[in-house]
């Protein structure tokens, strides 16, 4: 029987489901496993989102928030740990990066970004928004938008190239 689900993803979901179950029953080793599995990724996302190097306090806050969310979740469905962690990061730490929408509409950088986006397809704009504005990983974008990793890489490269050509001038 063929399945269109990635075997590695399916294996991770089962492992994460077991991890969630163990956390819900108060297994301290499972808490340590959560930290070791996701700590570096959380640190990377927070550094990028907050624009600072030292984020150990913030990482601990996200881990604690994740543990609380797992322990208070009454649903019988398994939690998607990656999405849960990203949502906690976004809720607890609003982005310090200026987005196109929050920049002054008449600023040169904003005008350049808007002109680059205007020349992109709706799918490409979605990829760029998820990646640059929301900090979603390429793997999560691939799953969410059902696009290949090459499409994501090509879109990011195309946008960078167009933006840098515009900033370089005539």
Secondary structure, 3 states (H helix, E strand, C coil): CCCCCCHHHHHHHHHHHHHHHHHHCCCHHHHHHHHHHHHHHHHHHHHHHHCCCCCHHHHHHHHHHHHHHHHHCCCCCCCCHHHHHHHHHHHHCCCCCCCCCCCCCCCHHHHHHHHHHHCCCHHHHHHHHHHHHCCCCHHHHHHHHCCCHHHHHHHHHHHHHHHHHHHHCC
